[in-house]
Amino acid sequence: MDPALLRHGRFGKLHYVSLPSPNDRVKILKTLAKGRHIDASVDLSAIARMEDCENFSGADLAKLVCFYSVYSSPELHST
C-alpha cells in the first residue's frame, strides 16, 4: 500500500486479512459464478484447490471469474 495513504489522519488502522483457505476459495468461486455464463463442465472446486490459486485473494478470484466469464460469453462467439 502506498505510504501516503497510511499517513496520520487518512485511515484509522491497517488490518491484514489472511488469504482464503482452499474451502473458502471454493465458496468464493461458487458465489462469484452465480448468474455467469460458465459451462457445466467447469469444476470450480478443482480450480479453487489448484496450486496456482493458492495465493489468490478474494479479489484475485473475482478477477479470474470476471475475465473468463466474459471471455467465454456466448455473445463473444456469436459473430
Contacts in CASP RR format, 6 or more apart in sequence:
PFRMAT RR
TARGET T0000
AUTHOR 0000-0000-0000
METHOD contacts of the structure
MODEL  1
MDPALLRHGRFGKLHYVSLPSPNDRVKILKTLAKGRHIDASVDLSAIARM
EDCENFSGADLAKLVCFYSVYSSPELHST
1 14 0 8 1.000
4 10 0 8 1.000
5 11 0 8 1.000
6 14 0 8 1.000
17 57 0 8 1.000
19 54 0 8 1.000
19 55 0 8 1.000
19 56 0 8 1.000
19 57 0 8 1.000
20 28 0 8 1.000
20 56 0 8 1.000
20 57 0 8 1.000
20 58 0 8 1.000
20 61 0 8 1.000
22 48 0 8 1.000
22 49 0 8 1.000
25 48 0 8 1.000
25 49 0 8 1.000
25 53 0 8 1.000
25 56 0 8 1.000
25 58 0 8 1.000
25 61 0 8 1.000
26 44 0 8 1.000
26 45 0 8 1.000
26 48 0 8 1.000
26 49 0 8 1.000
28 48 0 8 1.000
28 58 0 8 1.000
28 61 0 8 1.000
28 62 0 8 1.000
29 44 0 8 1.000
29 45 0 8 1.000
29 47 0 8 1.000
29 48 0 8 1.000
29 61 0 8 1.000
29 64 0 8 1.000
29 65 0 8 1.000
30 44 0 8 1.000
32 61 0 8 1.000
32 62 0 8 1.000
32 65 0 8 1.000
32 66 0 8 1.000
33 44 0 8 1.000
33 65 0 8 1.000
33 69 0 8 1.000
36 65 0 8 1.000
36 69 0 8 1.000
37 69 0 8 1.000
37 72 0 8 1.000
37 73 0 8 1.000
37 74 0 8 1.000
38 44 0 8 1.000
38 65 0 8 1.000
38 68 0 8 1.000
38 69 0 8 1.000
38 72 0 8 1.000
39 72 0 8 1.000
47 53 0 8 1.000
48 61 0 8 1.000
53 60 0 8 1.000
53 61 0 8 1.000
53 64 0 8 1.000
56 64 0 8 1.000
70 76 0 8 1.000
END
